[in-house]
Amino acid sequence: MLWLVAVALFGSFVSLYYYLIVLKVIFVDQPAGSTSQRLNFSTPGDFVKSVTIIALAAAVLFLGIMPQTLAARIIASLP
């Protein structure tokens, strides 16, 4: 069974390499033509994006603080 542990370790190292590449691109590399971008609410697309993000963040916070509201409905629907 030692060979199975070696295969699992090798797979873990390969996946760790790929995950670290993603993290490097997100946090270390500078985007091409990097400029400071701010939301411009004069365009409808930016307003819709902002409202969507705010609504989803509020839903996540609400369900995180009061999970019993959703859990009660789920439990009630079970046979």
C-alpha positions as CSV (number, residue, x, y, z in Angstrom):
1,M,0.0,0.0,0.0
2,L,3.0,2.3,0.1
3,W,2.8,2.7,-3.6
4,L,-0.7,4.1,-3.3
5,V,0.5,6.7,-0.8
6,A,3.2,7.7,-3.2
7,V,0.7,8.1,-6.1
8,A,-1.6,10.2,-3.8
9,L,1.3,12.4,-2.8
10,F,2.3,12.8,-6.5
11,G,-1.2,13.8,-7.4
12,S,-1.4,16.2,-4.5
13,F,1.9,17.9,-5.6
14,V,0.6,18.2,-9.2
15,S,-2.7,19.8,-8.1
16,L,-0.9,22.1,-5.6
17,Y,1.3,23.3,-8.5
18,Y,-1.7,24.2,-10.6
19,Y,-3.5,25.9,-7.7
20,L,-0.4,28.0,-6.9
21,I,-0.2,29.1,-10.5
22,V,-3.8,30.5,-10.2
23,L,-3.0,32.2,-6.9
24,K,0.2,33.7,-8.5
25,V,-1.8,35.2,-11.4
26,I,-4.4,36.6,-9.0
27,F,-2.2,38.2,-6.4
28,V,1.3,38.7,-7.9
29,D,1.1,39.3,-11.7
30,Q,0.1,42.8,-12.8
31,P,-2.7,42.9,-15.5
32,A,-1.8,44.2,-18.9
33,G,-2.5,47.9,-19.1
34,S,-3.2,48.1,-15.4
35,T,-5.1,51.3,-14.6
36,S,-7.2,52.2,-11.7
37,Q,-10.8,51.2,-12.6
38,R,-13.8,52.6,-10.8
39,L,-17.4,51.8,-11.3
40,N,-19.1,54.4,-13.5
41,F,-22.8,54.4,-12.5
42,S,-23.7,56.4,-15.6
43,T,-23.6,53.2,-17.7
44,P,-26.5,50.7,-17.0
45,G,-24.2,47.7,-17.0
46,D,-22.1,48.9,-14.0
47,F,-25.3,49.8,-12.1
48,V,-26.7,46.3,-12.7
49,K,-23.5,44.7,-11.6
50,S,-23.4,46.7,-8.4
51,V,-27.0,46.0,-7.5
52,T,-26.5,42.3,-8.2
53,I,-23.3,42.1,-6.0
54,I,-25.0,44.0,-3.2
55,A,-28.1,41.8,-3.3
56,L,-26.1,38.6,-3.3
57,A,-23.9,39.8,-0.5
58,A,-26.9,40.7,1.6
59,A,-28.4,37.3,0.9
60,V,-25.2,35.6,2.0
61,L,-25.0,37.7,5.2
62,F,-28.7,37.1,6.0
63,L,-28.5,33.4,5.6
64,G,-25.2,33.3,7.5
65,I,-26.7,35.1,10.4
66,M,-30.1,33.5,10.4
67,P,-29.7,30.0,8.8
68,Q,-32.8,28.7,10.5
69,T,-35.1,30.6,8.1
70,L,-33.9,28.5,5.2
71,A,-33.3,25.4,7.2
72,A,-36.9,25.4,8.5
73,R,-38.3,25.5,5.0
74,I,-36.0,22.7,3.9
75,I,-36.9,20.5,6.9
76,A,-40.6,21.2,6.4
77,S,-40.4,20.0,2.8
78,L,-38.9,16.6,3.7
79,P,-41.3,13.7,3.9
